[in-house]
Amino acid sequence: MEKFKNTTKNLVDSLIIQDPHITVTSPSQGYYYFSLFYIFVHTALEVFYIVAGCTPMAIINVFSIALYICTCHLCKIGYELVAYRMGMTEIYLHIVLATVFLGYSCGFILWCFGMLLGTVTPYYTPMKTIIDRAIMYLFVILIMVTFFVLTILDYNEIIYTRYYVSENIAKILFAINSLLIFIEIIVHVYNSSLRTNQYSYDVKMIANTDYLTKLYNRQYMQRYTNDRITCFNKSKDTTDISIAIMDIDYFKTINDTYGHLAGDFILIELSKILSSQKHIRVSRWGGEEFLLISSRETDNKTFRNIIEGLCKTIANQNLKYNGTSIKVTASFGVAKYQPNESLENFIKSADEKLYEAKQNGRNQVC
């Protein structure tokens, strides 16, 4: 029973290569949105600094707002990495200066955690070269050292805080900074998760699909067909399993006459015809050959009717490449799976039927 569950799970996993509709924010967009976020944050801080009478931070904060307006523009023109590094530098300096001028208890030191996560997340920080990684490691060390130094200095009451705020105001600021950091961390993790999911999807697509035709490739179809016959032999799937191997007639002649780009065009156009059919799953088997397999709801008779319809459809096509009409036909070999038959013999049966179709004059189903 456990073995069957694992087989079923593998079969389900093999089917999941359809677009998961993941909407991933690009790094440029991510930097841009963070710049807008920080413009909003620093605008609110500017009001606070003025009310609190902290003139140095009010002046510094004006430059911070101007910097983020500049980073928004940089993101739009493609200099997102410059914008990212400018932003991280500003945050670091703001943490140190705000902690010195207003005190540790206001919670500006908490932004070190957001910076740390933003620095080690590949979505934001480039890590392709040794220099990129070295900069990242140095910045991480700098953030950690700064956090512990400021914490130790505050604990020993060494930090000279000139602009004291009341305890209640400090608590409110601490709560606001905590909330903003939580939001930033959630956004960092969410974006990184989406990016990881997208990479996983892209890798699976590359591994399971043919680059030219965008159909399933041979490796995928072998796994899928093997899982289908395993379930069938476990008596958990009583529906017929039928396959057909299709070969484009005189494909070498097409390549020699019209060129290999024309051959690619034919492969792509026929792939569109094949993939438009319901109740079958199609793969590019190799070269000009395609392997088609029936869906779980399709019996052998229905499958054969579909294949015969495809054969006629292809023969009736008038494919034009660069204004030149190219007549194309295809031959099909159909096989029905027999209980406990190996995958190799199953495919061999269809291949023998294909050979028979080609021997009988092509453009037919056997």
N, C-alpha and C positions, 0 to 999 in steps of 0.2 A: 504493500500500500504506500509506504514511504517513497519507494522507488518511482511509483507512478506519479505521485505528487511532484517529485523533482522533475520528471519528464514533462508533465503538464506545465510546470513553471517555466522550464526552458522553452517550451513551445510558445507560451504567452510572451516571454521576453523576446523571442525571435521575431514576433510580429510588431513589436513596438519600435518602428523606425519611421512612423509617420510624424509629420511636423507637430510638435507639442504646442505650437503657438506661443512659444516663449517670447515675451517682449523684453528685450534687454536694452537698457540705456547704454549708449556708447560712452567711452571715457570722456570725450569732448562734452557731451551733454551732462555727464555726471559732474565734471568740474564746473560747468556753467551753472548748474542748479545749486551747487554748494556755494558758489560765489554770490548768487542771489540770496541764499540763506544767510550768509555772513553779512551781507549789506543790511539785511533786516535786523540781525542781531546787534550790529555795531551802531545802527541808527538808534535803537532802544538804549544801548549803553551810553550813547552821547547825551541823551536826555538825563540819564541817571548821573553821569559825571558832572554835568552842569549844575544839577540840583544839589549834588553832594559837595559842590565847590572844589572838586578835584581838577584844578586847571591843567596840570601836566597831562593827565589821562584824557581830558577833553580835547586837548590839542593833538595828542598822539592818535586819538580815535578818529579825528578828521582825516588824517593820513591813511588810517586803516580803511575807512569808507572809500576814499579815493582809489586805494590800491585794489579793492574788490571790484570797483567799477571798471578799472583797467583790466583785471583778469577776465571779466565777462567778455570784453572786447577781444582779448587774446584767444579765448576759447572759440569765439566765432570765426577767427581768421586762421585757426589751426595750430596755435601755439599753446596747446593745453598743458604740456609738460612745464613750460615756463610759468604758466599761470598757477599750476599746482605747487611748484617750488616757492613761488612768491607768497602764496597763501599760507603754506606751512611755516615759512619764516616769520610771517606776520603773527600767526597764532602763537608761535614760540615766544617771540618778543613781548607780545601782549600778556601772556601768562606771567612772565617774569616781572614786567613793569607793574601790572595791576596788583600782583601779590605784594610787591614792595611798597607801592603807594597806598593801597587800601587794606592790606592785611591778609593773612593766610585764611582767616575764617570766612572770607567772602566766597571761597570756593573756586576761584579762577584756576587754581592748581589742578582741578579735576579735568581740565581740558587736555592734560597730558595723556590721559587714557584714550581719548578720542584721537589724538595725534598719533599715539603708538599704534592703534589699530589701522588708521589710515596709512601709516608708513609701511607696515608689513603686508598690506593687502595688495597683491599683484594687479588688481583692477585699477588701482591708482598709481602705484609705484612701479616703474619699469625695472625689470630684473634680468634683462637679456644679456647684459655684458658684465664683466667683472667690476668695471667702474661704477655701473648702476648699483650693483649689489653692495659695493664698498660704501657708497654714499648712504644707502639705506641703513646699513649696519651702524655707521657712524652716527647717523641721526637718531637711531633707536637708543644708542648708548648715551647720546647727549640728552635726550628727553628723560631717560631714567635717572641719570646723574642729577639733572636739574630738579626733578621731583624730590629726590632724597635730600639734596642739599637744602632746598627751600624748607622742606619738612623739618630737618634737623635745626636749621637756623631759627625757625619759628618756635620749636620746642624749647630752645635755649634762650628765646626772647632776644635774639641778636638782630633780627630784621628791624630796621628803622622805618616805622610806618608813620608818615607825616599826616596823612588825611584819614583820621579815624572815622568810621561810621558807627552808628549805634548798634547794639547787639541784635535788636530786632531787624534792622535793615540788613545786617550781615547774614542773619538766618534766611531772610527772604532771598538775598542774592545767592546764597549757597543752594537753596532749593531750586532756583531758576537755572543756575549753572548745572546742577545735577540733572534736571529735566532735559536741558539742551544736549547734554552729553549722552544721555540715554537715547535720545532721538538720533543723534549722529551715529552712535554705535549700531543701532538698529538698521539705519540706512546703509552703513558700511557692510554689515553682514548680509543684508538683503541683496544688495547689488552684487556682492561677491558670490552669493549663492546662485543668483540668476546667471551670472557669467559662467560659473562652473557647470551649471545645467546645460547652457548653450554649447560649451565646449564638448561636453559628453555627447550631446545630440549630434554635433558636427562630426565627431570621431566615429560615431555609430553609422552615420550616413555614409561616410567615406568607406568604412569597412564593409558595408552591406549593399552598396549600389554601384552600378557601372557608371563611370565618369561620362561617357559619350551619350548614352541613351537614357540615363537616369532611372533605368530599370534595376530590379534586384540583380546582384551578380551571382556567379556560379557558387561561390562559397556559402552565401546566404541560402540559396535554393537547396543546396545539398543538406544543410542543417535542418531547414524547414521540412523538406520531404522526409528526411530520416525520422524526425520527431512525429510526423503524421503517421508513418507506417508503424512506429513503435506503439503509439496509442491504438492503432487499428489492431495490432496483434495482441494487445492487452484486453481486447474486446470492449474497450471503452468508446470506440468510434466505429460504428457499423456502416457508415456511409462509404460508398465506393471511392477509391482513390485512383484517379486517372491522370496520366501525363501525356504530353505530346512534345516531340522535338520537331522544331520547324527549321528548315534550311532554305535560304533564299537561292532560287535557281540561277545558275550562271553568274554568280556574284563576282567571280574573278574577271569575267568578261566585261562586266559593268565597270569595274575598277580600271581595267586595261583600256577600255574605250573612252570613258568619260573622266577618268582620274579618281584618285582616292578621296578627294573632297566630295565628289559626287557620291561615292560609296558611303561615306559618312552620312551624307544627306539622306540616302535611302534607308540606312539603319535607323536614323532618328525618326523619319516619317513612319516607317513600319512599326517602330516601337510605340508611337502615339496611337496607331490603330489597335495594336494588341492590348495596350494598357487601358484602352477605353471600354473594353469588354468587361461585363460583370460576370461573376461566378467563376473567374479564373485568376490565377496569380502568375505573373510573367517574369522571366529573368533572361538576361543575355547569357547564354551558355558558353559562348566563345566564338569569336570571328563573326560569321554570318548566321550562326545557329542560336536559337532561342528555345528555352524549355518552359512549357506551360503546364500548370497543375490545376486540377479542379478544386473548387472551394469545398468546404465541409458539407454544404447543402446540395451539391451537384452530383447526380449519379452519372454512370458511364455513358448512357445513351444521350443525356442532355449535353454532356461535355463534348461528345463526338459531333453533335449537331452544331455546337458553337464553333468547333474547329473547322468544320466544313463551311460554315458561314464566313469565317475568317479567310479561308482559302479563296473563296469567290470574291470577297471584298478586295483582297489584295490584287487579284487578277484584273479587277475592274478599275483599279486606280490608274489615274493618268498623272504621274508624278513629274513635275517640271523642275529642272535644275538649270538655273541661268538661262531660262527661255527654251531649254531643250527637253522634250518629252522623253521619259525613260519608262519603258514598259517593264514591269516586275511581276514575277510569279513566285510562289513558294510551295514547297513540298512538306507534308506533315506525316510523322509516324506516331500513332496513338497506341498506348498500352494501358491495360487495367491491372491494378495490383492484385497479386494472388497472396493468400495468407502465408505468412512466414517466409516470403520471398525477400532476398537481400536487396538493399538499395542498388547495388551494382547490377544485379540481374534485372531489376525493374527497369532501370535506365537502358540496359542493353536491349531489352525487349522493344522499347520505343525506338531505339536506334536501328534495330533490324527492320522494323516497319518503315522507318524513314528511307532506308536503303531500297526497300521494295518499291516505295513510291517513286523514287528517282529512277529505278530500273524500268518502271512501267511508263515512263514518259514525263515525269515531273508534273507540277501544278495539280496535285491531287492529295487525298488523304487515304492512308492505309492503316 
